[in-house]
Amino acid sequence: MAELDIRPFAGLLGAEVHGLDVASLDEATARQLQDALRDHLVIALPQLAPSLAELRDIGALFGELDTHPYLTPVDPEIPEVISLDSMYTVKADVWHTDATFKTDPPAIALLHMLDCPPHGGDTMFINAHAVYDSLSPALKAFLGTLTCLHDDGGQGDKKAEHPVVRAHPVTGRPSLFVHKQFSRRIPQLSRPESQMLLTFLFSWQEQIQFSCRWRWSPGDVVLWDERNTLHAMVNDTEGRRELRRATVLGDVPVAHSPDQQAEDFGLPKTASSGFYGIGSYEF
């Protein structure tokens, strides 16, 4: 088994992964990719240029793949992979986590860039664990008592209610789980209170120190954990961006409990931060 070459490209999240042989995907390779995604939340495979089937197979290393509720697949024989073309689809230039209007939002997403301008149109990501960790203990405790209503903005009739502070289903780490695109209202508060708190949280989480930025080249593949990140396109180009996307089925978000112990998740707890330490697991 060849060891993958993993190179972080930002301080709080994001790493490049080199040396992946798509023709030789196996359990050991899957473990390395899973560990890299767990550690860095966002991983990029520069200029990998997979076929539709290969993109599907990379995604399947992380779990069962989903189909999109509104977009059609590129190839009916591979329904798990859809097309995102800036000529025909809306640019996702608002910070968001995908499809949180579903009861079980996606776990992991993969994008393969087919064609893009020579500059501009980058994608940025936010570490929602780090956002939560930056808050005061009193605010953390208050947010832990709240839920938020999410909807699809009138595209259909999909709605869900999720905890404001979500526990990662594998590591147990808490993260802030609200965002501008689909998070509408905190039902435990009055409407003015809800609007004021959400406005603050949206502004707080979008600070640049919580983020990383990926500059695309044709052939690049980027994977991210939807459960503990936000993402947005930098809408600074008029050029065409054509991508392929696959999505791993998610789980029902569960509220973080301050009483949770690291051993509940099979992980050692770090002495300093209270975050859960690194251990082997599968998505």
C-alpha positions in Angstrom: 0.0 0.0 0.0 1.4 3.4 -1.0 1.1 6.1 1.7 -0.8 9.2 0.5 1.1 12.5 0.7 -1.1 14.9 2.8 -0.2 18.6 2.8 -2.2 21.1 4.9 -2.8 24.3 3.0 -4.5 26.4 5.7 -4.3 26.7 9.5 -7.7 25.4 10.7 -8.8 23.2 7.9 -7.9 22.0 4.4 -5.2 19.7 3.0 -4.0 18.5 -0.4 -3.8 14.8 -0.9 -1.3 13.5 -3.5 -0.6 10.0 -4.7 -4.1 8.6 -5.0 -4.4 5.8 -7.6 -8.1 5.7 -8.5 -7.7 2.4 -10.3 -6.5 0.8 -7.1 -9.0 1.9 -4.5 -9.0 -0.5 -1.5 -9.8 -0.6 2.2 -6.3 0.7 3.2 -6.6 3.7 0.8 -10.1 4.4 2.0 -8.8 4.5 5.6 -6.2 7.0 4.7 -8.7 9.2 2.9 -11.2 8.9 5.8 -8.5 9.9 8.3 -7.4 12.8 6.2 -10.9 14.1 5.9 -11.5 13.7 9.7 -8.3 15.6 10.5 -8.6 18.4 7.9 -12.4 18.6 7.2 -11.7 19.5 3.6 -9.3 17.6 1.3 -8.3 18.4 -2.3 -7.0 15.9 -4.9 -5.4 18.2 -7.4 -5.8 17.4 -11.1 -7.1 13.9 -10.5 -9.6 14.2 -13.4 -11.7 11.1 -12.5 -14.4 9.7 -14.8 -18.0 9.8 -13.6 -17.7 6.2 -12.3 -14.4 7.0 -10.6 -15.9 10.0 -8.8 -18.8 7.8 -7.7 -16.3 5.2 -6.4 -14.3 7.7 -4.4 -17.5 9.0 -2.8 -18.6 5.4 -2.0 -15.5 5.0 0.1 -17.3 7.2 2.6 -20.7 5.7 2.6 -23.9 5.2 0.5 -24.3 7.9 -2.1 -27.4 10.2 -2.4 -29.2 11.6 -5.4 -30.2 15.3 -5.6 -33.9 16.2 -5.0 -34.0 18.8 -7.8 -31.0 18.2 -10.3 -30.8 15.4 -12.8 -27.8 13.1 -13.2 -25.2 13.5 -15.9 -25.6 9.8 -16.9 -28.7 7.8 -16.0 -26.5 4.8 -15.5 -24.6 6.7 -12.7 -27.5 8.6 -11.0 -25.3 9.5 -8.0 -23.3 12.1 -10.0 -24.9 15.4 -11.1 -23.7 18.4 -13.2 -23.3 21.9 -11.8 -22.8 24.3 -14.7 -22.7 28.1 -14.1 -24.4 28.5 -17.5 -27.6 26.9 -16.2 -27.5 26.7 -12.4 -27.4 29.4 -9.7 -24.0 30.2 -8.3 -23.7 29.1 -4.7 -22.0 32.3 -3.4 -23.7 32.4 0.0 -22.1 30.6 3.0 -24.1 27.4 3.5 -24.2 23.7 4.3 -26.1 21.7 1.7 -29.7 20.6 2.0 -30.2 21.3 5.7 -33.9 21.5 4.9 -33.8 17.7 5.0 -34.2 15.6 8.1 -31.0 13.9 7.3 -28.7 16.4 5.5 -25.7 15.2 3.5 -22.6 13.9 5.3 -19.9 14.5 2.7 -19.8 16.1 -0.7 -17.4 15.8 -3.6 -16.8 18.2 -6.5 -14.8 17.6 -9.7 -14.0 20.7 -11.7 -14.2 20.0 -15.4 -13.7 23.5 -16.7 -13.1 26.9 -15.0 -11.7 30.3 -15.7 -7.9 30.8 -15.3 -8.5 32.9 -12.2 -11.5 33.6 -9.9 -14.4 31.4 -8.9 -12.5 29.9 -6.0 -14.4 27.9 -3.2 -14.0 28.8 0.4 -14.8 26.7 3.5 -15.3 27.4 7.2 -14.5 25.2 10.2 -17.7 25.1 12.2 -15.9 23.4 15.1 -13.5 26.3 15.4 -16.4 28.7 15.2 -18.2 27.1 18.1 -15.0 26.8 20.1 -14.4 30.6 19.8 -17.6 31.4 21.6 -17.9 32.2 25.3 -18.9 29.4 27.7 -22.2 31.2 28.6 -23.2 31.6 24.9 -22.2 28.0 24.2 -24.5 26.8 27.1 -27.4 28.9 25.8 -27.0 27.8 22.2 -27.0 24.2 23.4 -30.7 24.6 24.4 -31.9 25.8 21.0 -33.0 24.4 17.7 -33.4 26.1 14.3 -36.0 25.7 11.6 -34.5 25.2 8.1 -36.4 25.3 4.8 -35.6 25.1 1.1 -36.5 28.7 0.3 -39.6 27.9 -1.8 -37.9 25.4 -4.2 -40.2 22.8 -2.8 -41.8 22.1 0.6 -38.9 20.6 2.5 -38.5 21.7 6.1 -36.5 20.4 9.1 -35.7 21.4 12.6 -32.1 20.8 13.8 -30.0 21.6 16.9 -28.1 24.9 16.8 -25.1 23.0 18.2 -24.6 19.7 16.5 -22.4 16.8 17.7 -20.4 15.1 15.0 -21.8 11.6 14.8 -18.3 10.0 14.8 -16.1 12.2 16.9 -18.7 13.8 19.1 -17.1 17.3 18.5 -19.6 20.2 18.7 -20.1 22.6 15.8 -22.4 25.5 15.1 -25.1 24.3 12.7 -26.8 27.4 11.3 -26.2 29.3 8.1 -27.7 32.0 5.9 -29.1 30.0 3.1 -31.6 27.7 4.8 -31.6 28.6 8.5 -34.8 30.6 9.2 -35.8 30.9 12.8 -35.1 29.7 16.3 -38.5 28.6 17.7 -37.6 28.9 21.3 -37.1 32.7 20.9 -39.4 35.5 19.8 -39.0 36.5 16.1 -37.0 39.7 16.9 -34.7 37.7 19.3 -34.3 34.9 16.8 -33.4 37.3 14.0 -30.9 39.2 16.2 -29.2 36.0 17.4 -29.0 34.4 13.9 -27.7 37.6 12.4 -24.9 37.6 15.0 -24.1 34.0 14.5 -24.0 34.3 10.7 -21.6 37.3 11.0 -19.4 35.6 13.6 -19.0 32.4 11.7 -18.0 34.1 8.4 -14.8 35.7 9.9 -11.9 34.9 7.6 -9.8 33.3 10.4 -12.1 30.3 10.4 -11.7 29.7 6.7 -9.6 28.2 3.9 -9.7 28.8 0.2 -9.3 26.5 -2.8 -8.2 27.9 -6.1 -9.5 25.5 -8.8 -7.7 24.0 -11.8 -9.4 21.7 -14.3 -9.3 18.1 -13.0 -9.3 19.0 -9.3 -11.5 17.1 -6.9 -12.4 18.5 -3.5 -14.2 16.6 -0.7 -15.6 18.1 2.5 -17.5 17.0 5.6 -20.9 18.8 5.4 -21.5 18.2 9.1 -18.8 20.5 10.4 -18.1 23.0 7.6 -19.7 25.7 5.5 -18.8 26.6 2.0 -19.3 29.3 -0.6 -18.2 30.1 -4.1 -16.3 33.4 -4.5 -18.4 35.1 -7.2 -15.7 37.2 -8.8 -15.7 35.8 -12.3 -18.0 35.7 -15.3 -16.3 32.7 -16.8 -18.0 29.3 -17.0 -17.5 26.8 -14.2 -18.6 23.3 -15.0 -18.4 20.7 -12.2 -19.5 17.2 -11.3 -20.9 16.5 -7.9 -21.5 13.4 -5.7 -23.0 13.4 -2.2 -22.8 10.9 0.6 -26.0 10.2 2.5 -26.2 11.9 5.9 -27.7 11.2 9.3 -30.2 13.0 11.6 -28.3 15.8 13.4 -28.1 15.3 17.2 -27.6 18.0 19.7 -24.2 18.2 21.4 -24.3 17.4 25.2 -21.6 18.9 27.4 -21.8 15.7 29.4 -20.6 13.5 26.5 -17.4 11.8 27.1 -14.7 11.0 24.5 -14.9 7.3 25.3 -18.5 7.4 24.1 -17.1 7.7 20.6 -14.1 5.4 21.1 -11.7 8.4 21.0 -9.2 9.8 23.5 -10.0 13.2 24.9 -7.3 15.9 24.7 -6.3 17.4 28.0 -6.3 21.0 26.9 -9.2 22.0 24.7 -11.8 19.3 25.5 -11.9 18.5 21.8 -11.9 14.8 21.0 -8.6 13.4 19.9 -7.6 11.6 16.7 -8.5 7.9 16.4 -9.3 5.5 13.6 -12.9 5.2 12.5 -15.0 4.9 9.4 -17.6 7.3 8.0 
